[in-house]
């Protein structure tokens, strides 16, 4: 169960090698979290991630999970919930892709969409129902500022995140009143020079900064979290800018 500050004692991470997810797990372990499941494709990186969290004192398990295999999600994730209550699920998997290459290779573009959107729809519905059945919990979904409006430099990635963002909002509405809380997190560029959130580098952040924002959002029971917070009013303005103006601003 969550403690009085709304922080989880047990955490399931979908995308167990995500830097943002691991920064969040470290932060929550330092506060309250004692049990962590890292779900992802079996790899040395996944095992190393688990080991790093065990060194912090948490009971950590790895789970073989593939976003591109939705037929397996019910069984794989159901086994996690069968082992005991899960206070928080962090949906953190996704790929940025390579816009220039993906435009010339539709199969690669579809893989971005399947990973970021359709895989998340399947996993989100499975864990949403599981949280509802246990009567409590929080689902945190890593979206992106890029979901707010198409950008020439990364519209394939941005469109997949836009679908995920709308899905997560709708799932939050569907679960309202059931004891389950859904929180959407929209970072700008994180760590790398390329703006994964569709915004220039002055609005970039680090995995640790996103983790801090997630903790604050949990305490406040926020429905939407922007990282950094200054992106919220900026994106609100850009969302309504005429396309001819927007093209010039983000070129």
C-alpha positions in Angstrom: 0.0 0.0 0.0 1.0 3.6 -0.4 2.1 5.5 2.6 0.6 8.7 3.9 2.6 10.7 1.4 1.1 8.8 -1.5 4.5 7.2 -2.3 4.4 3.5 -3.3 5.9 0.6 -1.4 5.9 -1.6 -4.5 6.7 -0.6 -8.1 6.4 -2.2 -11.5 8.4 -0.6 -14.2 7.5 -1.4 -17.8 10.7 -0.6 -19.6 13.2 -1.7 -17.0 16.3 -0.2 -18.6 14.9 3.3 -19.1 17.1 5.9 -17.5 14.1 7.9 -16.4 12.5 4.8 -14.9 15.7 3.9 -13.0 16.2 7.4 -11.7 12.6 7.3 -10.5 13.0 3.9 -8.9 16.2 5.1 -7.1 14.4 8.1 -5.8 11.4 6.1 -4.6 13.6 3.5 -2.9 15.3 6.2 -1.0 11.9 7.3 0.3 9.6 4.3 0.8 9.6 1.7 -2.0 10.8 -1.8 -1.0 9.8 -4.1 -3.9 10.5 -3.4 -7.5 9.7 -5.4 -10.7 11.7 -4.4 -13.8 9.9 -5.6 -16.9 11.8 -5.6 -20.2 13.5 -7.8 -22.8 16.0 -10.1 -21.1 19.5 -8.6 -21.4 22.6 -7.9 -19.4 21.4 -4.2 -19.2 18.2 -5.4 -17.4 20.1 -7.5 -15.0 22.6 -4.7 -14.3 19.7 -2.4 -13.6 18.2 -4.8 -11.2 21.6 -5.2 -9.4 22.0 -1.5 -9.0 18.6 -1.2 -7.3 19.3 -4.2 -5.1 22.4 -2.5 -3.9 20.1 0.2 -2.5 18.3 -2.3 -0.4 15.2 -3.1 -2.5 13.8 -6.5 -3.3 14.1 -6.5 -7.1 12.8 -8.9 -9.6 13.2 -9.0 -13.4 10.3 -9.9 -15.7 10.6 -10.8 -19.4 8.3 -8.3 -21.2 8.2 -7.3 -24.9 6.1 -4.3 -25.9 5.8 -5.7 -29.4 4.2 -8.9 -28.2 0.8 -7.8 -26.9 -0.5 -11.4 -26.8 1.8 -12.1 -23.9 1.0 -9.0 -21.8 -2.0 -10.5 -20.0 0.0 -13.5 -18.9 3.3 -11.8 -18.1 1.9 -8.9 -16.2 -0.9 -10.9 -14.6 1.8 -13.1 -12.9 3.3 -9.9 -11.3 0.0 -8.9 -9.8 -0.7 -12.4 -8.7 2.4 -12.2 -6.5 0.9 -9.4 -4.4 -0.4 -5.8 -4.6 1.4 -3.3 -6.9 1.1 0.3 -5.7 2.5 2.0 -8.8 3.1 1.1 -12.4 5.5 3.2 -14.4 5.0 2.8 -18.2 8.4 4.0 -19.4 9.2 2.0 -22.6 9.5 3.7 -26.0 11.8 4.5 -28.8 12.7 7.7 -30.5 13.6 6.3 -33.8 15.4 8.2 -36.5 13.1 10.6 -38.4 15.2 10.9 -41.6 15.6 7.1 -41.9 12.1 6.2 -40.8 10.5 8.5 -43.4 12.2 6.4 -46.1 11.4 3.1 -44.4 7.8 2.7 -43.5 8.5 -0.6 -41.7 10.8 1.2 -39.3 8.3 4.0 -38.8 5.6 1.5 -38.0 7.9 -0.1 -35.4 8.1 3.2 -33.6 4.3 3.5 -33.6 3.9 -0.1 -32.4 6.3 0.3 -29.6 5.3 3.7 -28.4 1.6 3.4 -28.9 0.0 0.0 -29.6 2.3 -1.8 -27.2 1.4 0.8 -24.5 -2.3 0.5 -25.2 -2.1 -3.2 -24.6 0.1 -3.0 -21.5 -1.9 0.0 -20.2 -5.2 -1.8 -20.4 -3.8 -4.9 -18.7 -2.3 -3.1 -15.7 -5.2 -0.6 -15.5 -7.6 -3.5 -15.0 -5.2 -5.2 -12.6 -4.9 -2.0 -10.5 -8.7 -1.6 -10.6 -9.2 -5.2 -9.4 -7.0 -4.7 -6.4 -8.8 -1.4 -5.6 -5.8 1.0 -5.5 -2.7 2.1 -7.2 -1.2 4.6 -9.6 -0.3 4.3 -13.3 2.4 6.8 -14.4 2.7 7.2 -18.2 5.8 8.8 -19.7 4.5 10.8 -22.6 6.5 13.8 -24.1 6.1 17.4 -24.9 6.3 16.3 -28.5 2.7 14.9 -28.1 1.3 18.4 -28.0 1.9 19.4 -31.7 3.5 17.9 -34.7 7.1 19.0 -35.4 8.9 18.5 -38.7 12.0 17.1 -37.0 10.3 14.2 -35.2 6.6 13.9 -36.2 6.7 10.1 -36.4 7.8 9.9 -32.8 5.6 12.8 -31.8 2.5 11.2 -33.4 3.1 8.0 -31.5 3.4 9.9 -28.2 0.3 12.0 -29.1 -1.7 8.7 -29.4 -0.2 7.5 -26.1 -1.0 10.8 -24.3 -4.7 10.8 -25.4 -5.0 7.1 -24.5 -3.6 7.7 -21.0 -5.9 10.6 -20.4 -8.9 8.5 -21.5 -7.8 5.6 -19.3 -7.5 8.0 -16.4 -11.1 9.1 -17.0 -12.2 5.5 -17.3 -10.6 4.6 -14.0 -11.7 7.7 -12.1 -13.5 6.8 -8.9 -12.1 3.2 -8.8 -9.2 4.0 -6.5 -6.7 4.1 -9.4 -4.9 7.3 -10.4 -3.4 7.9 -13.8 -0.7 10.5 -14.2 0.7 11.6 -17.5 4.3 13.0 -17.6 5.4 15.2 -20.4 9.2 15.9 -20.4 10.9 18.0 -23.0 14.4 16.9 -24.2 16.0 14.5 -21.7 19.8 14.3 -21.4 20.6 14.1 -25.1 21.0 17.0 -27.4 18.2 15.9 -29.7 14.9 17.3 -28.4 12.9 14.2 -27.7 10.1 16.4 -26.4 10.1 18.5 -29.5 11.5 21.6 -27.8 14.9 23.3 -27.9 17.6 22.5 -25.4 16.9 25.4 -23.0 13.9 23.3 -22.0 15.9 20.1 -21.5 16.1 18.2 -18.3 17.8 15.1 -16.8 16.4 11.7 -15.8 16.9 12.8 -12.1 14.8 16.0 -12.8 12.0 14.0 -14.3 12.2 11.6 -11.3 11.9 14.6 -8.9 8.8 15.8 -10.9 7.2 12.4 -10.7 7.6 12.2 -7.0 6.1 15.7 -6.6 3.3 14.7 -8.9 2.6 11.6 -6.8 2.4 13.6 -3.6 0.0 16.1 -5.2 -2.0 13.4 -7.1 -1.4 15.4 -10.3 -3.0 14.3 -13.5 -0.4 15.9 -15.8 3.2 16.8 -15.0 5.4 18.9 -17.3 9.2 18.8 -17.0 10.4 21.5 -16.8 7.2 23.2 -15.6 7.8 26.2 -17.9 6.9 24.0 -20.8 3.2 24.0 -19.8 2.4 27.7 -20.7 4.9 27.6 -23.7 3.2 24.6 -25.3 -0.2 26.0 -24.6 0.8 29.1 -26.7 2.4 27.0 -29.5 -0.6 24.7 -29.7 -2.7 27.6 -30.8 -0.2 29.3 -33.0 -1.1 29.5 -36.7 0.7 26.8 -38.7 2.6 29.3 -40.8 3.9 30.9 -37.6 4.6 27.6 -35.9 6.7 26.3 -38.9 8.9 29.4 -38.6 9.2 29.1 -34.8 10.3 25.5 -34.8 12.2 25.3 -38.0 
